[in-house]
Amino acid sequence: MTTVVGRALAYARRLIRNLFDLTRSRHARFALGMGGRLSISIKTSAPIGPTGDGWGDVFFAGDLAASLRRRGHEVYIDRLGEELRPATWQKDDAVIHLRGLHRTATVPGAVNILWVISHPELVDRAELGDDFDVRFAASVSWARSRFGETGVEVLPLLQATNPERFFPGPPDPDLASDVLFVGTSRNVFRPIVKDALSAGAAIDIYGPNWTQFIDAVHIRADSLDNARTPAAYRSARVVLNDHWADMRREGFLSNRLFDAVGAGAVVVSDDIAGLAETFGRSVVPYSSVPHLRNLLSPDYPWPSEEDRRRTAASIHAHHSFEVRGRQLTESIRRAMRLRLRATLRELLPKIRSRSPRSDQ
C-alpha cells in the first residue's frame, strides 16, 4: 500500500512540476487565457519601396496591426522580401499571411494563419495544404467551395474598414463630386468607368494611367491621399466600385465597399454575391448601361442619411479591423490551445514511464 501511495505521489509531483514549467511559456499562458504579449508578424504581397507604398495591402495591414497592438501585442508588418526585427526581440509567435498577388512562406514554430484577401485564382491546392494552423478567405462562397474540393477547412472572414477614419460626417466642399471613382486604370478601360461615361455621368476620377482612356476633364488627380479618401467618399453623391474578374466570380467583396459604406456613402458596383446581405440598400449592382443611367440619376431613391448611418454602424459593428483583430487573436489562441493539448498528450506517457515502479 505504501509503495502504491509513493508511486502516486511521485507521479503527481512530476506532473505538477512539468505542468508548471509548461505553463510558464508565453504560448501556454496565452492559450490558457492567462495574458501574455505575443510577437505577431503580418506578411503582405506589397513590394518594398515607393512602388508598394500605395498598395491597398499596406493600408490593410496597417489597420490590422493597429488593432492587434491595441490588444497588447508586438506587431511587425513584413512587405515582400523584407523582415525587420530588433535583435533583442523574440521570434514570431504568430504569423498572419495576407495572401494577395504573392505567396509567403510559413514560419516554423509559429502559429501560421492564411487569410486570402484577393487574387484567389493564384491559390492552389498545394498552398492550402501548407503548414497553416488556420485558413481564412474574404469570401463565403470560395471558402466553402475550397473545403468541398480539397477537404481542407477554409473559414470565411470578410475584409474590413477602420471606423476611426471611415465614418459618416459632413462633406468636404473641396472634394465634392457627383459620381466618384477612386483607383488606377490598371491599363485597361475599366468597365464601370466606361459604362458610366456611356451613361452620361459627370464622373470624377482620382487615380493614375487614365489619360489613355478618358478626357482629362474627368481626372481630378493622379492620386488621392489615403487620409483624404474618407472625406471624398462622404462628399460624393454616388461612389463607383468594381472588382477584378476573379474576385467577382469567387465572391471576394472589395475593401472599397466596406470603406465607402462605412463612411456613409452609397455605391453602385458590378454584381457580386453578398452585396445585399452585407451592405443593404447602400450598395446596388448594375446590369447594363441603361440600368446604370437610372441608378446614377439624381431621382434614384437612395436610402436616407439616417438609413445610411445605420448601415454604416452595422458595418462598423461587424466588419471593422477591431473586430477582425479580435477574431484573429482568438484563432491564434485556439491554435495554441490545440498545440498545448498535443504537448500534454505526449508528455503524460513520459511522466508515467519515469515514475518509480512498485516492487515485484
C-alpha positions in Angstrom: 0.0 0.0 0.0 2.8 2.4 0.9 4.6 1.7 -2.4 1.4 2.4 -4.3 0.9 5.7 -2.4 4.5 6.6 -3.0 4.2 5.9 -6.7 1.1 8.1 -6.9 2.7 11.0 -5.0 5.8 10.8 -7.2 3.7 10.8 -10.3 1.7 13.8 -9.0 4.9 15.7 -8.2 6.3 15.1 -11.7 3.0 16.0 -13.3 2.7 19.3 -11.3 6.4 20.2 -12.0 6.1 19.6 -15.7 2.8 21.4 -16.0 4.2 24.3 -14.1 7.2 24.5 -16.4 4.9 24.2 -19.4 2.5 27.0 -18.3 5.4 29.4 -17.8 5.8 29.7 -21.6 4.2 32.6 -23.5 2.2 30.3 -25.7 0.8 28.3 -22.9 -0.2 31.3 -20.8 -1.8 32.9 -23.8 -3.6 29.7 -24.7 -5.0 29.3 -21.2 -6.2 32.9 -21.0 -3.5 34.0 -18.5 -2.4 37.0 -20.5 0.8 37.2 -22.5 2.2 39.6 -25.0 2.8 37.9 -28.4 5.1 38.8 -31.3 2.9 38.8 -34.4 4.0 39.5 -38.0 1.7 40.4 -40.8 3.2 39.4 -44.2 1.9 41.2 -47.3 2.4 40.9 -51.1 3.3 44.6 -51.3 6.9 45.2 -52.5 9.4 47.2 -50.6 9.9 50.9 -51.6 7.7 53.5 -53.3 6.3 51.0 -55.7 4.4 49.3 -52.9 3.7 52.3 -50.7 0.3 52.9 -52.3 -0.8 49.3 -52.4 -4.1 48.6 -50.6 -2.4 45.7 -48.8 -0.2 48.1 -47.0 -3.0 50.2 -45.6 -5.0 47.0 -44.8 -2.0 45.5 -42.9 -1.5 48.8 -41.1 -5.1 49.0 -39.8 -5.0 45.3 -38.8 -1.7 45.8 -37.0 -3.1 48.8 -35.1 -6.0 46.6 -33.9 -3.6 43.9 -32.7 -1.3 46.4 -30.9 -4.3 47.7 -29.0 -4.7 44.2 -27.7 -1.2 44.4 -26.3 0.8 42.6 -28.9 4.1 43.5 -30.6 3.3 43.6 -34.3 5.5 43.8 -37.4 4.5 44.3 -41.0 6.7 42.5 -43.5 6.5 43.5 -47.1 7.6 41.2 -49.8 11.2 40.1 -49.2 11.5 42.1 -46.0 11.8 41.1 -42.4 13.0 43.6 -39.8 13.2 42.8 -36.1 15.0 44.3 -33.1 17.9 42.0 -32.3 16.6 41.6 -28.8 13.1 40.6 -29.7 11.9 37.1 -29.6 10.9 35.1 -32.7 7.4 35.4 -34.1 4.7 33.6 -32.1 2.2 34.0 -34.8 2.2 35.0 -38.5 -0.8 36.3 -40.5 -0.2 35.8 -44.2 -2.3 38.4 -46.1 -2.5 36.5 -49.4 -2.7 38.8 -52.4 -0.5 38.6 -55.5 2.3 36.7 -53.9 2.7 33.6 -51.7 4.6 33.9 -48.5 6.4 31.1 -46.7 5.2 29.8 -43.4 7.4 30.3 -40.3 8.4 27.1 -38.5 7.4 27.1 -34.8 4.9 30.0 -35.1 1.1 29.8 -35.5 0.6 30.4 -39.2 -2.7 31.9 -40.4 -3.6 32.3 -44.0 -6.0 35.0 -45.0 -6.8 35.1 -48.7 -7.9 38.7 -49.4 -7.5 38.9 -53.2 -6.5 37.0 -56.3 -7.9 33.7 -55.3 -7.1 32.2 -58.7 -3.4 32.1 -57.6 -4.1 29.9 -54.6 -3.9 26.2 -55.4 -4.5 23.0 -53.5 -0.8 22.7 -52.6 -0.7 26.1 -51.0 -3.8 25.4 -48.9 -2.1 22.2 -47.8 0.9 24.1 -46.5 1.6 24.1 -42.8 -1.1 26.6 -41.8 -2.9 26.3 -38.5 -5.9 28.2 -39.7 -7.1 29.3 -43.2 -9.4 32.2 -43.9 -10.8 33.7 -47.1 -12.6 37.0 -47.7 -15.4 35.2 -49.5 -18.1 32.9 -48.1 -18.6 31.0 -51.3 -14.9 30.5 -52.1 -14.2 29.3 -48.6 -17.0 26.7 -48.8 -16.0 25.5 -52.3 -12.3 25.0 -51.4 -13.3 22.9 -48.4 -15.6 20.9 -50.6 -12.9 20.4 -53.3 -9.8 19.9 -51.1 -11.1 18.7 -47.7 -9.0 21.5 -46.1 -11.1 23.7 -43.9 -11.2 27.3 -45.1 -13.3 29.7 -43.0 -14.9 32.9 -44.3 -13.5 36.2 -43.0 -14.5 39.2 -45.0 -12.5 42.3 -45.5 -13.0 45.3 -43.1 -12.8 49.0 -42.6 -11.4 51.4 -40.0 -14.3 53.3 -38.3 -11.9 55.8 -36.9 -11.4 57.1 -40.4 -14.4 55.9 -42.4 -17.4 57.2 -40.7 -20.4 59.4 -41.7 -19.9 63.1 -41.4 -20.2 66.4 -43.2 -19.0 66.7 -46.8 -15.8 68.5 -47.8 -16.6 71.1 -50.5 -13.1 70.8 -51.9 -13.7 67.1 -52.5 -17.3 67.3 -53.7 -18.2 65.2 -56.7 -21.4 63.9 -58.4 -20.1 60.4 -59.4 -16.7 59.4 -57.9 -14.3 56.7 -58.8 -11.0 56.2 -56.9 -8.5 53.8 -58.4 -5.9 53.1 -61.1 -7.0 52.2 -64.7 -4.9 49.0 -64.4 -4.0 49.9 -68.0 -7.5 48.8 -69.2 -10.7 50.8 -69.7 -12.4 49.5 -66.6 -15.9 48.6 -67.5 -17.8 50.5 -64.8 -16.0 53.7 -65.8 -16.6 53.1 -69.5 -20.3 52.4 -68.8 -20.7 55.4 -66.5 -19.3 57.7 -69.3 -21.6 56.0 -71.8 -24.5 56.7 -69.4 -23.6 60.4 -69.4 -22.4 60.6 -65.8 -20.4 63.5 -64.6 -17.7 61.3 -63.3 -14.6 62.5 -61.3 -11.6 60.1 -61.1 -8.6 60.0 -58.7 -6.0 57.6 -60.0 -3.1 57.1 -62.4 -3.0 55.9 -66.0 -6.4 57.2 -67.2 -5.4 59.7 -69.9 -5.2 56.9 -72.5 -8.9 56.2 -72.0 -10.8 59.3 -71.0 -10.8 63.0 -71.4 -8.6 64.8 -68.8 -11.6 66.9 -67.7 -12.7 63.8 -65.7 -9.4 63.3 -63.9 -9.2 65.3 -60.6 -5.7 64.0 -59.7 -3.4 61.1 -60.3 -3.7 60.1 -56.7 -5.8 60.7 -53.6 -4.1 60.8 -50.2 -5.3 57.9 -48.1 -6.1 60.4 -45.3 -8.5 62.3 -47.6 -10.3 59.2 -49.0 -13.0 59.0 -46.3 -14.0 62.7 -46.9 -14.0 62.1 -50.7 -16.5 59.2 -50.2 -18.6 61.3 -47.9 -18.6 64.2 -50.4 -19.7 62.2 -53.4 -23.3 61.8 -54.4 -22.6 58.3 -55.7 -19.4 56.2 -55.5 -18.5 53.6 -58.2 -16.9 50.3 -57.4 -15.7 47.3 -59.3 -13.8 44.1 -58.8 -11.1 42.1 -60.5 -12.9 39.4 -62.6 -11.7 36.5 -60.5 -12.7 38.3 -57.3 -16.1 39.0 -58.6 -16.5 35.4 -59.8 -15.4 34.0 -56.5 -17.3 36.4 -54.2 -14.5 38.5 -52.8 -16.1 41.7 -51.8 -13.9 44.8 -52.4 -12.4 46.6 -49.5 -13.6 49.8 -51.1 -17.2 48.7 -50.4 -16.5 48.5 -46.6 -14.7 51.8 -46.6 -17.3 53.7 -48.7 -20.4 52.4 -46.9 -18.6 52.8 -43.5 -18.2 56.5 -44.5 -21.9 56.8 -45.1 -21.7 56.8 -48.9 -23.9 55.0 -51.4 -22.3 52.8 -54.1 -23.0 51.4 -57.5 -21.0 48.3 -58.1 -20.6 45.5 -60.6 -22.7 42.5 -59.4 -21.1 40.1 -56.9 -22.6 37.7 -54.4 -23.2 39.0 -50.9 -23.9 42.7 -51.7 -27.4 43.0 -50.2 -26.7 40.7 -47.3 -23.6 42.8 -46.2 -24.4 46.3 -47.3 -28.2 46.5 -47.5 -29.5 49.2 -49.9 -26.3 51.3 -49.6 -24.8 49.3 -52.5 -26.7 48.5 -55.7 -25.4 46.4 -58.6 -25.9 47.4 -62.2 -26.6 45.1 -65.1 -26.4 47.4 -68.2 -25.7 50.9 -69.3 -29.4 51.9 -69.2 -29.7 50.4 -65.7 -26.6 52.3 -64.6 -28.0 55.5 -66.1 -31.1 55.1 -63.9 -29.0 54.4 -60.8 -26.9 57.5 -61.4 -29.9 59.7 -61.9 -30.5 62.4 -59.2 -34.0 61.0 -59.0 -32.9 57.5 -57.9 -34.4 56.8 -54.4 -31.2 56.1 -52.4 -31.5 55.4 -48.6 -31.9 58.5 -46.4 -29.0 59.9 -44.5 -30.3 58.2 -41.3 -30.6 54.9 -43.1 -27.0 55.2 -44.4 -25.8 56.0 -40.9 -27.5 52.8 -39.6 -25.9 50.8 -42.3 -22.5 52.3 -41.6 -23.0 51.5 -37.9 -23.7 47.9 -38.8 -20.5 47.7 -40.9 -18.5 49.1 -38.0 -20.1 46.6 -35.6 -19.4 43.5 -37.7 -16.7 44.4 -40.2 -14.2 46.7 -38.5 -10.5 45.9 -38.1 -11.1 45.9 -34.4 -13.5 43.0 -34.9 -11.0 41.2 -37.2 -8.2 41.7 -34.7 -10.3 40.1 -32.0 -11.3 37.2 -34.3 -7.7 36.6 -35.4 -6.5 36.8 -31.8 -9.0 34.1 -30.8 -7.9 32.0 -33.7 -4.3 32.2 -32.5 -5.4 31.3 -29.0 -7.3 28.2 -30.2 -4.3 27.1 -32.3 -2.0 27.5 -29.3 -4.5 25.6 -27.1 -4.5 22.7 -29.6 -0.7 22.7 -29.5 -0.8 22.7 -25.8 -3.1 19.7 -25.7 -0.9 17.8 -28.1 2.1 18.6 -25.9 0.3 17.3 -22.9 -0.7 14.1 -24.7 3.0 13.5 -25.5 4.1 14.5 -22.0 1.9 12.3 -19.8 3.2 8.9 -21.1 6.8 10.1 -20.5 6.0 11.2 -16.9 4.4 7.8 -16.3 7.4 5.9 -17.7 9.7 7.8 -15.3 7.6 7.2 -12.2 9.0 4.7 -9.6 7.8 1.2 -10.2 6.4 -1.0 -7.4 8.4 -3.9 -6.0 7.9 -7.1 -7.8 
